[in-house]
């Protein structure tokens, strides 16, 4: 006798509830499943499509009940998120599942599917299970659905916690893109991609750099900044943060200690070549070669101030509820802020101040700049600090405060927070 089996994966708790419910009435469903089913537990979650393989066990009797196709559309109006993923044919790898194996003569199966037309027997039986779930008591239906939904949420949260990313901000031909990749690239990987794009490595390269990332997920500028901050926390969640400006030919990456580091794209491409030209080199050797070739070639770039750009001079001054730090201009301020003071063509100079908010106990998120011109006039504006710049600024402030006062930045600021109370003195109660 020609026989086949149809295997359906189903939630074990749903199945138990169904069987309990079916025992309390005399439906034809019960007779049909009792006579033709072989239920076995399986800790693994298989595909709802099941396994269809020849077997020679029990024949399936003529079905006792023929369900009307339109009746399957009737059911509870519970929101889809509360329903089992398996009720929709989605493969799940969470919670407990069982395999329900039905043995049927192949001739019965072929005849049934011929009459079903738009669905297989497998799909039809899954719809039957859906309908049976809808017939469960309302309270039990909601309880099981809620449990399945909670498990699904927990599983997705666990997967997200283990997932790593890299974040990109790309500017090319006047257009900007923000996106993230997973599991994400580190500096060496990003440098290789840049070289492949610039040199058309295999003779095949996309028209734009973003075409090098097939699985890139678009993000906002705010999300990019959040991933930058997470990168500075060094949790391992963000493996790299990169800003590639093809219009300026600059490549910037976030270092977990020094913040942004920027190089000319050509220098990064050459460094990647030397690091990876030997296919037998160990990963550590590749990293060493890359960093050796990039050492000393950092450039100053607007929006990418690093630890080396934050050095202070003079005393720390309290003014208007802030601790004022004077930033020494020992770097290319013209490249960083768009000024024109590093020249003999004028007598202009730039003053830069970083402030620490005493009440908030944190650095201010802007630098205050004053352009002093040779004719005696002045021009002032603010420079918005991004997440990486704020992080390295705080570290440099802390180091400088320790050297100048012998106190932590928090303790030094605390003195000024306490002063108003000391000046006010005791209050006489009448």
C-alpha positions as CSV (number, residue, x, y, z in Angstrom):
1,X,0.0,0.0,0.0
2,X,1.3,3.4,-0.9
3,X,1.4,5.7,2.1
4,X,2.7,9.1,3.0
5,X,3.0,11.0,6.2
6,X,2.2,14.7,6.8
7,X,4.0,16.2,9.8
8,X,2.8,19.5,11.4
9,X,4.7,21.3,14.1
10,X,2.4,22.8,16.8
11,X,2.6,24.5,20.2
12,X,2.6,21.8,22.9
13,X,0.5,23.8,25.3
14,X,-2.0,24.7,22.6
15,X,-2.3,21.0,21.7
16,X,-2.9,20.0,25.3
17,X,-5.6,22.6,25.6
18,X,-7.2,21.4,22.4
19,X,-7.2,17.8,23.5
20,X,-8.7,18.7,26.8
21,X,-11.4,20.8,25.1
22,X,-12.1,18.0,22.6
23,X,-12.6,15.4,25.3
24,X,-15.6,17.5,26.6
25,X,-17.7,17.2,23.4
26,X,-18.3,14.8,20.6
27,X,-17.1,16.6,17.6
28,X,-16.2,14.9,14.3
29,X,-12.8,16.6,14.6
30,X,-12.0,14.3,17.6
31,X,-12.9,11.2,15.7
32,X,-10.9,12.2,12.7
33,X,-7.7,13.1,14.6
34,X,-8.1,10.0,16.9
35,X,-8.3,7.6,14.1
36,X,-5.5,8.9,11.9
37,X,-3.0,10.7,14.1
38,X,0.2,9.6,15.7
39,X,1.3,12.4,18.1
40,X,5.0,12.5,19.2
41,X,6.9,15.2,21.0
42,X,10.0,16.7,19.6
43,X,12.0,19.4,21.5
44,X,13.2,20.9,18.2
45,X,11.1,23.3,16.2
46,X,10.6,22.1,12.7
47,X,9.2,23.9,9.7
48,X,5.5,24.1,9.4
49,X,5.8,22.7,5.9
50,X,6.8,19.4,7.6
51,X,8.4,16.3,6.2
52,X,6.5,14.3,3.6
53,X,8.1,10.9,3.3
54,X,6.9,7.4,2.4
55,X,5.8,5.2,5.2
56,X,3.9,2.1,5.8
57,X,2.0,2.3,9.1
58,X,-1.6,3.2,9.5
59,X,-4.0,4.1,6.7
60,X,-6.2,7.1,7.0
61,X,-10.0,6.3,7.0
62,X,-12.4,8.2,5.0
63,X,-12.8,11.6,6.7
64,X,-15.9,11.7,8.9
65,X,-16.5,15.4,8.4
66,X,-15.8,17.6,5.5
67,X,-15.3,21.2,6.8
68,X,-16.8,24.0,4.8
69,X,-13.9,26.1,3.4
70,X,-15.6,29.4,4.3
71,X,-16.0,28.4,7.9
72,X,-12.2,28.7,8.4
73,X,-12.5,32.4,8.1
74,X,-14.6,32.6,11.2
75,X,-12.7,33.0,14.5
76,X,-11.9,35.4,17.2
77,X,-10.9,39.0,16.5
78,X,-7.8,38.9,18.7
79,X,-5.0,41.1,17.4
80,X,-2.5,39.1,15.2
81,X,0.4,39.8,17.6
82,X,-1.3,37.6,20.2
83,X,-1.5,34.6,18.0
84,X,1.0,31.9,17.7
85,X,3.6,32.5,15.0
86,X,3.0,28.8,14.0
87,X,-0.7,29.5,13.3
88,X,0.5,31.5,10.3
89,X,3.1,29.0,9.1
90,X,6.1,30.8,10.5
91,X,9.1,28.8,11.7
92,X,9.8,29.4,15.3
93,X,12.7,28.3,17.4
94,X,11.3,29.1,20.8
95,X,9.0,27.5,23.4
96,X,7.9,23.9,23.3
97,X,6.5,22.3,20.2
98,X,5.2,18.9,19.1
99,X,5.1,17.2,15.8
100,X,1.7,15.7,14.8
101,X,2.2,13.0,12.2
102,X,-0.7,11.8,10.1
103,X,-0.3,8.7,7.9
104,X,-2.4,8.6,4.8
105,X,-2.5,6.5,1.6
106,X,-0.9,8.5,-1.2
107,X,-4.0,8.0,-3.3
108,X,-6.2,9.7,-0.7
109,X,-3.7,12.5,-0.4
110,X,-3.5,13.1,-4.2
111,X,-7.3,13.1,-4.5
112,X,-7.7,15.5,-1.6
113,X,-5.2,18.0,-2.9
114,X,-6.8,17.8,-6.3
115,X,-10.1,19.0,-4.8
116,X,-8.4,21.5,-2.6
117,X,-6.9,23.2,-5.6
118,X,-5.4,26.3,-4.1
119,X,-3.7,24.6,-1.1
120,X,-1.9,21.5,-0.1
121,X,-3.2,18.9,2.4
122,X,-0.5,20.2,4.7
123,X,-1.8,23.8,4.5
124,X,-5.4,22.6,4.9
125,X,-4.6,20.7,8.1
126,X,-2.8,23.8,9.4
127,X,-6.0,25.8,8.8
128,X,-7.9,23.1,10.7
129,X,-5.6,23.6,13.6
130,X,-6.1,27.3,13.4
131,X,-9.9,26.8,13.6
132,X,-9.6,24.4,16.5
133,X,-7.5,27.1,18.4
134,X,-10.3,29.6,17.7
135,X,-12.8,27.2,19.3
136,X,-10.9,27.1,22.6
137,X,-12.4,28.9,25.6
138,X,-11.7,32.6,25.3
139,X,-9.7,32.9,28.5
140,X,-7.5,30.0,27.7
141,X,-7.0,31.2,24.1
142,X,-5.8,34.6,25.3
143,X,-3.6,33.1,28.0
144,X,-1.7,30.8,25.6
145,X,-1.5,33.4,22.9
146,X,-0.1,35.9,25.4
147,X,2.5,33.4,26.6
148,X,3.6,32.7,23.0
149,X,3.8,36.4,22.3
150,X,5.9,37.0,25.4
151,X,8.3,34.2,24.5
152,X,8.6,35.6,21.0
153,X,9.4,39.0,22.4
154,X,12.0,37.6,24.8
155,X,13.6,35.6,22.0
156,X,13.9,38.6,19.8
157,X,15.3,40.7,22.7
158,X,17.9,38.0,23.3
159,X,18.9,37.9,19.7
160,X,19.2,41.7,19.6
161,X,21.4,41.7,22.7
162,X,23.8,39.3,21.0
163,X,23.8,41.2,17.7
164,X,26.7,43.6,16.9
165,X,26.8,46.6,14.6
166,X,28.9,49.1,12.7
167,X,27.5,52.5,11.9
168,X,28.3,54.6,8.8
169,X,27.8,58.1,7.7
170,X,28.7,58.4,4.0
171,X,28.9,61.6,1.9
172,X,29.3,61.2,-1.8
173,X,28.5,63.5,-4.7
174,X,26.6,65.9,-2.4
175,X,24.4,63.2,-1.0
176,X,24.4,61.7,2.6
177,X,23.5,58.3,3.9
178,X,23.3,56.9,7.4
179,X,23.2,53.2,7.9
180,X,24.3,50.3,10.1
181,X,25.5,46.8,9.3
182,X,25.5,43.6,11.3
183,X,27.6,41.9,12.6
184,X,29.5,45.1,11.7
185,X,33.0,45.9,10.4
186,X,36.1,47.0,12.3
187,X,38.6,49.5,11.1
188,X,40.6,46.9,9.0
189,X,37.4,45.6,7.3
190,X,36.1,49.1,6.5
191,X,39.6,50.1,5.1
192,X,39.5,47.0,2.9
193,X,36.1,47.9,1.6
194,X,37.3,51.5,0.9
195,X,40.3,50.2,-1.1
196,X,38.1,47.7,-3.0
197,X,35.8,50.6,-4.0
198,X,38.5,53.1,-4.9
199,X,40.6,50.6,-6.9
200,X,37.7,48.5,-8.3
201,X,39.5,45.5,-6.9
202,X,37.9,42.7,-8.9
203,X,37.0,44.8,-11.9
204,X,33.5,45.0,-10.4
205,X,32.5,47.7,-8.1
206,X,29.2,49.6,-7.4
207,X,28.6,53.1,-8.7
208,X,28.4,54.4,-5.1
209,X,30.2,53.3,-1.9
210,X,26.9,52.3,-0.2
211,X,26.6,49.6,-2.8
212,X,29.4,47.8,-1.1
213,X,26.9,47.0,1.8
214,X,24.1,44.7,0.7
215,X,22.7,44.2,4.1
216,X,22.9,47.8,5.3
217,X,20.0,49.1,7.3
218,X,19.1,52.9,7.1
219,X,19.3,54.8,10.3
220,X,18.8,58.5,11.3
221,X,21.5,60.9,12.2
222,X,20.3,60.7,15.8
223,X,20.6,56.9,15.8
224,X,24.1,57.3,14.3
225,X,25.1,59.6,17.2
226,X,23.6,57.1,19.7
227,X,25.7,54.2,18.2
228,X,28.7,56.5,18.4
229,X,28.1,57.0,22.1
230,X,27.7,53.3,22.6
231,X,31.0,52.7,20.7
232,X,32.7,55.0,23.2
233,X,31.3,53.0,26.1
234,X,33.3,50.0,24.7
235,X,30.5,47.4,25.4
236,X,31.4,45.4,22.3
237,X,27.9,46.1,20.9
238,X,29.3,48.5,18.2
239,X,32.4,47.2,16.5
240,X,33.0,50.4,14.5
241,X,31.7,53.8,13.7
242,X,32.8,55.4,10.4
243,X,32.4,58.7,8.5
244,X,33.5,58.6,4.9
245,X,33.4,61.9,3.0
246,X,34.2,61.2,-0.6
247,X,33.7,64.9,-1.5
248,X,36.5,65.8,0.9
249,X,38.4,62.5,0.4
250,X,38.4,62.0,4.2
251,X,38.0,58.8,6.2
252,X,37.1,59.1,9.9
253,X,36.7,56.3,12.5
254,X,35.9,56.3,16.2
255,X,38.7,55.1,18.6
256,X,37.3,54.1,22.0
257,X,39.9,56.1,23.8
258,X,40.8,59.0,21.5
259,X,37.5,59.6,19.9
260,X,37.5,60.5,16.2
261,X,40.6,59.9,14.1
262,X,40.7,61.1,10.5
263,X,43.0,60.3,7.6
264,X,43.1,61.1,3.9
265,X,41.3,58.3,2.0
266,X,44.4,57.7,-0.1
267,X,46.4,57.0,3.1
268,X,43.8,54.5,4.3
269,X,43.7,52.7,1.0
270,X,47.5,52.4,0.9
271,X,47.6,51.2,4.5
272,X,44.9,48.6,3.7
273,X,47.0,47.3,0.8
274,X,50.1,46.8,2.9
275,X,48.1,45.2,5.7
276,X,46.3,42.7,3.5
277,X,48.7,42.0,0.5
278,X,49.9,38.8,2.2
279,X,47.0,36.3,2.3
280,X,48.9,34.2,4.8
281,X,49.4,37.0,7.4
282,X,47.8,36.6,10.8
283,X,45.1,39.0,11.8
284,X,47.3,40.6,14.4
285,X,50.0,41.2,11.9
286,X,47.5,42.8,9.5
287,X,46.3,45.1,12.3
288,X,49.8,46.1,13.2
289,X,50.7,46.9,9.6
290,X,47.6,49.0,9.1
291,X,48.1,51.1,12.2
292,X,51.8,51.5,11.5
293,X,51.1,52.9,8.1
294,X,48.4,55.2,9.5
295,X,50.5,56.5,12.4
296,X,51.4,60.1,12.2
297,X,49.1,60.8,9.2
298,X,46.0,62.0,11.2
299,X,44.4,65.2,9.9
300,X,42.0,67.6,11.5
301,X,38.5,67.4,10.2
302,X,35.4,69.4,11.1
303,X,33.0,67.4,13.2
304,X,35.8,64.9,14.2
305,X,37.7,66.5,17.0
306,X,39.9,64.0,18.8
307,X,41.7,63.8,22.2
308,X,44.7,65.4,20.6
309,X,42.6,68.6,19.8
310,X,41.7,69.1,23.5
311,X,44.6,70.6,25.5
312,X,44.0,73.3,28.0
313,X,46.0,76.3,29.3
314,X,45.5,78.9,32.1
315,X,43.5,78.4,35.2
316,X,40.0,76.9,35.5
317,X,37.7,79.8,36.0
318,X,34.2,79.7,37.5
319,X,31.7,82.0,35.6
320,X,27.9,82.1,35.4
321,X,27.5,78.6,36.9
322,X,30.1,77.1,34.7
323,X,33.8,76.0,34.9
324,X,35.6,77.6,32.0
325,X,38.5,75.7,30.3
326,X,40.6,77.6,27.7
327,X,41.4,75.3,24.8
328,X,44.8,75.8,23.2
329,X,44.7,76.3,19.5
330,X,47.7,74.0,18.7
331,X,46.0,72.3,15.8
332,X,44.5,73.2,12.4
333,X,41.6,75.4,13.7
334,X,40.8,76.5,10.1
335,X,40.1,72.9,9.1
336,X,38.1,72.3,12.2
337,X,36.0,75.4,12.4
338,X,36.2,77.0,8.9
339,X,38.2,80.0,10.0
340,X,41.1,81.7,8.2
341,X,43.6,82.6,11.0
342,X,46.6,80.3,10.2
343,X,47.9,82.7,7.7
344,X,50.2,85.8,7.4
345,X,47.5,87.6,5.4
346,X,45.7,88.9,8.5
347,X,46.2,89.4,12.2
348,X,43.1,87.4,13.3
349,X,43.2,84.8,16.1
350,X,40.7,82.4,17.6
351,X,39.8,81.8,21.3
352,X,38.1,78.5,22.2
353,X,36.4,77.8,25.5
354,X,35.0,74.5,26.8
355,X,32.6,74.8,29.7
356,X,31.5,72.4,32.5
357,X,28.0,72.9,33.8
358,X,28.3,73.0,37.6
359,X,24.6,72.4,38.3
360,X,24.2,69.6,35.8
361,X,27.7,68.1,36.7
362,X,28.6,67.5,33.1
363,X,30.4,69.2,30.2
364,X,28.3,71.5,28.1
365,X,27.6,70.1,24.6
366,X,29.1,73.1,22.8
367,X,32.4,74.8,22.4
368,X,32.3,78.6,22.6
369,X,34.4,80.3,19.9
370,X,35.4,83.9,19.5
371,X,37.2,85.2,16.4
372,X,39.2,88.3,17.3
373,X,40.0,90.3,14.2
374,X,42.9,92.5,13.5
375,X,40.6,95.6,13.2
376,X,39.4,95.1,16.8
377,X,36.0,93.6,16.0
378,X,34.9,90.2,17.3
379,X,32.7,87.4,16.1
380,X,31.3,84.7,18.4
381,X,29.5,81.3,17.7
382,X,29.1,77.8,19.1
383,X,30.4,74.5,17.9
384,X,28.1,71.6,18.6
385,X,30.0,68.6,20.0
386,X,28.9,65.1,19.0
387,X,28.9,62.0,21.3
388,X,32.5,61.0,20.7
389,X,33.8,64.6,21.1
390,X,31.9,65.0,24.3
391,X,33.3,61.8,25.7
392,X,37.0,62.7,25.1
393,X,36.4,66.3,26.2
394,X,35.2,65.0,29.6
395,X,38.2,62.8,29.9
396,X,40.6,65.6,29.1
397,X,38.8,68.0,31.5
398,X,39.1,65.4,34.3
399,X,42.8,64.9,33.7
400,X,43.5,68.7,33.7
401,X,41.4,69.3,36.8
402,X,43.3,66.6,38.7
403,X,46.6,68.2,37.7
404,X,45.5,71.8,38.5
405,X,43.5,71.3,41.7
406,X,44.4,67.8,42.9
407,X,40.6,67.1,42.9
408,X,38.2,65.3,40.7
409,X,36.1,67.4,38.4
410,X,33.0,66.4,40.4
411,X,34.5,67.4,43.8
412,X,35.9,70.6,42.4
413,X,32.5,71.6,41.0
414,X,30.9,70.6,44.3
415,X,32.6,73.5,46.1
416,X,30.8,76.0,43.9
417,X,27.5,74.2,44.4
418,X,27.9,74.5,48.1
419,X,28.9,78.2,48.1
420,X,25.4,79.7,47.9
421,X,24.3,77.8,51.0
422,X,27.4,78.9,52.9
423,X,26.9,82.5,51.9
424,X,23.2,82.5,52.9
425,X,24.0,81.3,56.4
426,X,21.4,80.2,59.0
427,X,17.8,81.4,58.6
428,X,16.1,82.7,61.7
429,X,12.7,81.3,62.3
430,X,10.0,83.6,63.8
